[in-house]
């Protein structure tokens, strides 16, 4: 994620800012990728702190307009959890917009989001036919950590959920192309394999012993659909980590140039090499504070090939190139 210029004075703005340091209200324009100091602001600005502009007064911004179902506000913590969930959605949509996904120039279908609060029964997150269902309760750090530990996961965040579930939707979009399906099956396997049976087998038996050689995560081994979603999410992780590293003004001998734009990089192998080098360094810094690794994953050769495949399709797929 880039660091943005202040439109009314000195200093910088971060992606989630609602105002400048001096208190001037601002909003983010996802088309211009810049902050503006004037309305129309999203109608959800006062409701959940949305900081994007709207097409007209009293309207939703581009991101909030994708939410067809909001959580029940009578459920405890639903509103603050929803606010954090929508913030994660805006972040991921803006990342994907760097490759033209879901922007005005993208001729394809946009995702529709169902944001659900949890009562006594947990919400199953997932994607079906362009509809992405998200449990806003996962914005709660304690609940999320409890589930991460129960599932023996090294990483679980709301941005991670968004990247994974939106990646399922991206696969659905790309699967409308015959040239994609043939290539996908050659790389990931046949997605027509019985999905419920595959998940049942995974949760009963766990991943295969050699999963580290073939997959990025244990869950990726469950089914080709999950392998794609996990790999696509990781490509977004690695690209955004690298972009944020550059935007923060940090340097590394691995960077091709000081102002290198990872989203414009056509060479997937170069991008993955740089990202892997940077996360190893940042992991080392985190350990100095007794924190978990920022990116607690190893990239096998098979995983790198899959990441390169996803990179190729996500960079060109939004515009059908």
C-alpha positions as CSV (number, residue, x, y, z in Angstrom):
1,X,0.0,0.0,0.0
2,X,1.3,3.4,-0.9
3,X,1.6,6.5,1.3
4,X,-0.4,9.4,0.0
5,X,0.1,13.1,-0.3
6,X,-1.8,15.5,1.9
7,X,-4.1,17.6,-0.5
8,X,-4.3,20.6,1.8
9,X,-0.9,20.9,3.4
10,X,2.4,19.3,4.3
11,X,2.8,15.7,5.5
12,X,1.5,12.3,4.4
13,X,-1.7,10.4,4.7
14,X,-2.2,6.7,5.3
15,X,-4.9,4.7,3.6
16,X,-7.3,4.6,6.5
17,X,-7.2,8.4,7.3
18,X,-10.4,10.3,7.7
19,X,-8.7,13.7,8.3
20,X,-5.3,15.4,8.1
21,X,-3.1,16.0,11.1
22,X,-4.6,19.5,11.3
23,X,-8.1,18.1,11.3
24,X,-9.3,18.8,7.8
25,X,-11.7,16.0,6.6
26,X,-10.5,14.1,3.6
27,X,-11.6,11.1,1.7
28,X,-9.9,8.6,-0.6
29,X,-10.7,8.5,-4.3
30,X,-10.0,4.9,-5.5
31,X,-10.0,5.9,-9.1
32,X,-7.4,8.6,-8.8
33,X,-5.7,6.8,-5.9
34,X,-5.5,10.0,-4.0
35,X,-7.1,11.8,-1.1
36,X,-9.5,14.7,-1.6
37,X,-10.6,17.4,0.8
38,X,-14.2,17.8,-0.3
39,X,-17.4,15.8,-0.4
40,X,-19.4,13.9,-1.5
41,X,-18.2,11.4,1.2
42,X,-19.6,7.9,1.5
43,X,-22.9,7.7,3.4
44,X,-21.2,5.1,5.6
45,X,-18.6,7.6,6.8
46,X,-20.6,8.4,10.0
47,X,-21.8,4.8,10.4
48,X,-18.6,2.7,10.2
49,X,-15.9,5.3,9.4
50,X,-15.7,4.7,5.7
51,X,-13.2,7.1,4.2
52,X,-13.9,6.7,0.5
53,X,-15.7,9.2,-1.7
54,X,-19.1,8.6,-3.1
55,X,-20.4,9.4,-6.7
56,X,-23.0,11.8,-5.2
57,X,-24.2,13.1,-1.9
58,X,-26.0,10.5,0.2
59,X,-24.6,7.6,-1.8
60,X,-22.4,4.6,-1.0
61,X,-18.8,4.6,-2.1
62,X,-17.6,1.9,-4.6
63,X,-16.7,-0.5,-1.9
64,X,-19.7,-0.1,0.4
65,X,-22.0,-0.4,-2.6
66,X,-20.7,-4.0,-3.0
67,X,-22.2,-4.9,0.4
68,X,-25.7,-6.3,-0.1
69,X,-26.2,-7.5,3.4
70,X,-25.0,-5.7,6.5
71,X,-24.8,-7.3,10.0
72,X,-27.6,-7.2,12.5
73,X,-26.7,-4.2,14.7
74,X,-28.5,-5.8,17.7
75,X,-25.8,-8.4,18.0
76,X,-23.1,-7.4,20.4
77,X,-20.1,-5.7,18.8
78,X,-21.6,-6.1,15.3
79,X,-21.0,-2.5,14.3
80,X,-17.4,-2.0,15.4
81,X,-16.6,-5.5,13.9
82,X,-18.3,-4.5,10.7
83,X,-16.3,-1.3,10.5
84,X,-13.0,-3.2,10.7
85,X,-14.2,-5.7,8.2
86,X,-15.2,-3.0,5.7
87,X,-11.8,-1.4,6.2
88,X,-10.1,-4.7,5.3
89,X,-12.3,-5.0,2.2
90,X,-11.4,-1.5,1.1
91,X,-7.7,-2.3,1.5
92,X,-7.9,-5.5,-0.6
93,X,-10.1,-3.9,-3.3
94,X,-7.6,-1.1,-3.7
95,X,-4.8,-3.7,-4.0
96,X,-6.7,-5.5,-6.7
97,X,-7.4,-2.2,-8.4
98,X,-3.7,-1.8,-9.1
99,X,-4.4,-4.6,-11.6
100,X,-7.7,-3.0,-12.7
101,X,-10.0,-5.5,-10.9
102,X,-13.4,-4.1,-10.1
103,X,-12.7,-0.6,-11.4
104,X,-14.8,1.2,-14.1
105,X,-12.5,-0.1,-16.8
106,X,-13.1,-3.7,-15.7
107,X,-15.9,-5.1,-17.9
108,X,-16.7,-8.1,-15.6
109,X,-18.9,-8.8,-12.6
110,X,-18.2,-7.2,-9.2
111,X,-18.3,-9.3,-6.0
112,X,-21.4,-9.0,-3.8
113,X,-20.7,-9.2,-0.1
114,X,-22.8,-10.5,2.8
115,X,-21.4,-9.2,6.0
116,X,-22.8,-11.3,8.9
117,X,-22.5,-11.0,12.6
118,X,-22.4,-14.1,14.7
119,X,-25.0,-15.1,17.2
120,X,-24.9,-18.5,19.0
121,X,-24.0,-20.1,15.7
122,X,-20.7,-19.4,13.8
123,X,-20.9,-18.0,10.3
124,X,-19.4,-20.1,7.5
125,X,-17.3,-17.8,5.3
126,X,-17.1,-18.6,1.6
127,X,-18.0,-17.7,-2.0
128,X,-20.7,-18.9,-4.3
129,X,-21.6,-17.5,-7.7
130,X,-20.0,-14.1,-7.1
131,X,-21.4,-13.7,-3.6
132,X,-18.8,-13.5,-0.8
133,X,-19.9,-14.2,2.8
134,X,-17.8,-12.9,5.6
135,X,-18.2,-13.2,9.4
136,X,-17.5,-9.8,10.8
137,X,-17.0,-11.5,14.2
138,X,-13.5,-12.5,12.9
139,X,-12.5,-8.8,13.3
140,X,-12.4,-9.6,17.1
141,X,-8.8,-10.3,17.9
142,X,-9.6,-12.8,20.7
143,X,-12.0,-14.8,18.7
144,X,-9.8,-14.9,15.7
145,X,-6.8,-16.0,17.8
146,X,-8.9,-18.7,19.4
147,X,-9.9,-20.1,16.0
148,X,-6.4,-19.8,14.6
149,X,-5.0,-21.9,17.4
150,X,-7.8,-24.4,17.2
151,X,-7.2,-24.9,13.5
152,X,-3.4,-24.8,14.0
153,X,-3.0,-22.0,11.5
154,X,0.2,-19.8,11.5
155,X,-1.8,-16.8,10.2
156,X,-5.3,-15.5,10.4
157,X,-6.4,-11.9,9.8
158,X,-9.4,-10.1,8.3
159,X,-7.4,-8.9,5.3
160,X,-6.3,-12.5,4.9
161,X,-9.9,-13.7,4.9
162,X,-10.8,-11.0,2.3
163,X,-8.0,-12.0,0.0
164,X,-8.8,-15.7,0.2
165,X,-12.6,-15.3,-0.4
166,X,-12.2,-12.7,-3.1
167,X,-9.7,-15.0,-4.7
168,X,-12.4,-17.6,-5.0
169,X,-14.6,-15.0,-6.8
170,X,-11.7,-14.1,-9.1
171,X,-11.4,-17.8,-10.0
172,X,-15.1,-17.8,-10.8
173,X,-14.6,-14.8,-13.1
174,X,-11.6,-16.3,-14.8
175,X,-13.2,-19.8,-15.2
176,X,-15.5,-18.2,-17.8
177,X,-12.5,-18.3,-20.1
178,X,-11.8,-21.7,-21.6
179,X,-8.1,-20.9,-21.9
180,X,-7.9,-20.4,-18.2
181,X,-9.5,-23.6,-17.2
182,X,-7.2,-25.8,-19.2
183,X,-4.1,-24.0,-17.8
184,X,-5.5,-24.1,-14.3
185,X,-6.1,-27.8,-14.3
186,X,-2.6,-28.5,-15.5
187,X,-1.2,-26.4,-12.6
188,X,-3.6,-27.0,-9.7
189,X,-5.5,-30.2,-10.6
190,X,-9.2,-30.8,-11.6
191,X,-11.5,-28.6,-9.6
192,X,-14.4,-30.9,-10.6
193,X,-13.3,-33.3,-7.8
194,X,-16.0,-33.7,-5.2
195,X,-15.5,-30.6,-3.0
196,X,-17.5,-31.6,0.1
197,X,-15.8,-35.0,0.1
198,X,-12.4,-33.4,-0.3
199,X,-13.0,-31.1,2.7
200,X,-14.3,-33.9,4.8
201,X,-11.2,-36.0,4.0
202,X,-8.9,-33.0,4.8
203,X,-10.5,-32.3,8.2
204,X,-10.5,-36.0,9.1
205,X,-7.1,-37.0,7.9
206,X,-5.2,-33.7,7.7
207,X,-2.8,-32.7,4.9
208,X,-0.6,-35.2,3.1
209,X,2.9,-35.8,4.7
210,X,4.7,-34.0,1.8
211,X,2.4,-30.9,1.7
212,X,5.3,-28.5,2.2
213,X,6.8,-29.6,-1.1
214,X,3.6,-29.0,-3.1
215,X,1.5,-26.4,-1.3
216,X,1.8,-23.0,0.5
217,X,-0.5,-24.1,3.4
218,X,-2.0,-27.2,4.8
219,X,-5.5,-26.0,3.7
220,X,-4.3,-25.5,0.2
221,X,-3.9,-29.3,0.0
222,X,-7.6,-29.9,0.6
223,X,-8.9,-29.2,-3.0
224,X,-7.8,-27.4,-6.2
225,X,-10.2,-24.6,-5.3
226,X,-8.6,-24.0,-2.0
227,X,-5.1,-24.3,-3.5
228,X,-6.0,-21.5,-5.9
229,X,-7.5,-19.3,-3.2
230,X,-4.6,-19.8,-0.8
231,X,-2.0,-19.2,-3.5
232,X,-3.8,-16.1,-4.9
233,X,-4.1,-14.7,-1.4
234,X,-0.4,-15.2,-0.8
235,X,0.4,-13.5,-4.1
236,X,-1.6,-10.5,-2.8
237,X,0.2,-10.7,0.6
238,X,3.7,-10.8,-1.0
239,X,3.0,-8.0,-3.5
240,X,1.4,-5.7,-1.0
241,X,4.2,-6.3,1.6
242,X,6.7,-5.4,-1.0
243,X,4.8,-2.4,-2.2
244,X,4.4,-1.1,1.4
245,X,8.1,-1.7,2.0
246,X,9.0,0.6,-0.9
247,X,6.3,3.1,0.0
248,X,7.7,3.4,3.5
249,X,11.0,4.5,2.1
250,X,12.9,1.4,3.2
251,X,15.7,0.1,1.0
252,X,17.2,-3.2,0.2
253,X,19.8,-4.4,-2.3
254,X,17.2,-6.8,-3.6
255,X,15.0,-4.0,-4.9
256,X,15.4,-3.4,-8.7
257,X,15.2,0.4,-8.2
258,X,14.3,2.8,-5.3
259,X,10.8,3.6,-6.7
260,X,10.1,0.1,-8.1
261,X,6.4,-0.6,-8.4
262,X,5.7,-4.3,-7.6
263,X,2.2,-4.1,-9.2
264,X,3.8,-3.1,-12.5
265,X,6.4,-5.8,-12.5
266,X,5.7,-8.3,-15.4
267,X,8.3,-10.8,-14.2
268,X,6.7,-13.0,-11.6
269,X,9.9,-14.7,-10.6
270,X,11.6,-11.4,-9.9
271,X,8.6,-10.2,-7.8
272,X,8.5,-13.4,-5.8
273,X,12.3,-13.4,-5.3
274,X,12.3,-9.8,-4.0
275,X,9.2,-10.4,-1.8
276,X,10.7,-13.6,-0.2
277,X,14.0,-11.7,0.5
278,X,12.1,-8.8,2.2
279,X,9.8,-11.0,4.3
280,X,12.8,-12.9,5.6
281,X,14.3,-9.6,6.9
282,X,11.1,-8.3,8.4
283,X,10.5,-11.7,10.1
284,X,14.0,-11.2,11.7
285,X,13.0,-7.7,12.9
286,X,9.7,-9.0,14.4
287,X,11.6,-11.6,16.4
288,X,13.6,-8.7,18.0
289,X,10.3,-7.8,19.8
290,X,9.3,-11.3,20.6
291,X,6.6,-11.2,17.9
292,X,5.4,-13.8,15.5
293,X,6.9,-13.8,12.0
294,X,5.1,-11.4,9.7
295,X,5.0,-14.0,6.9
296,X,5.4,-17.5,8.5
297,X,5.5,-19.5,5.4
298,X,8.2,-21.2,3.2
299,X,8.0,-21.0,-0.6
300,X,8.8,-24.4,-2.2
301,X,9.5,-24.5,-5.9
302,X,6.0,-25.9,-6.6
303,X,4.5,-23.0,-4.6
304,X,6.6,-20.4,-6.6
305,X,5.3,-21.9,-9.9
306,X,1.8,-21.6,-8.7
307,X,2.4,-18.0,-7.5
308,X,3.8,-17.2,-10.9
309,X,0.7,-18.7,-12.6
310,X,-1.7,-16.6,-10.4
311,X,0.4,-13.5,-11.0
312,X,0.1,-13.9,-14.8
313,X,-3.7,-14.3,-14.7
314,X,-4.4,-11.6,-12.1
315,X,-2.3,-9.0,-13.9
316,X,-4.1,-9.5,-17.2
317,X,-7.4,-11.1,-16.3
318,X,-9.5,-8.1,-15.3
319,X,-9.4,-6.6,-18.8
320,X,-9.5,-10.0,-20.6
321,X,-6.1,-9.6,-22.1
